[in-house]
Amino acid sequence: MWLEHLLLLSMLQHVSGTWSWGRYVVVHPAGNSDVADACARYRDLLVERSTFSSMTIEEFLDADVLPAQTTAALRDRYLPG
């Protein structure tokens, strides 16, 4: 998690100036308490939290921000039943 977040932060500091903002988001199933706990512990270590976030896949799909076909495919793949 730390290394992936560092990759984002390094992109924001790239000399090309290509990226003006970014956020590392961890998406995990609501039932995965290990990942939720790891995200909470990692967040607590950060002084500046604007570039890190986490959410459940259920929250992500319920936000209705993806095309319906994509949402359906992700639900079938990651939330069967």
N, C-alpha and C positions, 0 to 999 in steps of 0.2 A: 504494500500500500504506500509506504513511504517513498519507494523508488519511483512508482508511477506518478505520485504527486510531484516529486522532484523533476520528473520529465516535463510536466506541465509548466512548472515554475521556470525551468530553463528555456522553454519555448517563449515565455513572456519576456525573457531577457535577451532574446536573440538579436544580434546586431542588425538584422534585416528589418526589424520592426514590423514584421508580418502579422504578429499576433498582439492585439492591444488588450485583450482580456481572456480569461479562461477559468474554468472550474473543473476540478476532478470530482466526478460523481460516481459513487459506488452504488450499484443497483443490485439488490439481493432479495430473495424470497422472504416474506414476513416470518415464516417459520424457522429461518436460519438464525438462531439466536447467537451463534458464535460470530458470524459476520457482523451482526448488529452491535454486539459487544465490542468487537475490534474497532468498528467505526467510532463508537462512542469514546473508547479509550484514546484513539488517535486524535479525535476532535479535541479532547481535553488537553492534549499536549500542545496544540497550536495556539500561538499568540494571535495570529491573523487568520481568521476562519473564512474569509470571503472566497477563497479559491478551493474550498473543500465542502462537499455535501454528500449525503447518503439518503437513499430512499428505498422503499420496497418496490419490487416489480409490480405488485398489486397497485400501489399508489401511482406508479408511472403509467400503467395501462389504463387506470381509471381516470387519469387526467385528460384523456381523449385528445392527445396531441399528435398521434400518429394516424396514418391512413387506416381505415377500418380493416383492410386486408392484412396489413402488417400487424395490427393489434391482435387479430384473430390467430394469425400464425404464431405469434409470440405466446399467446395464451395456450394454444395447443401444445407448443413445444415445452414451455416451462411451468404451466399450471394445469396439467391434465386432470380431468375429472371435475 
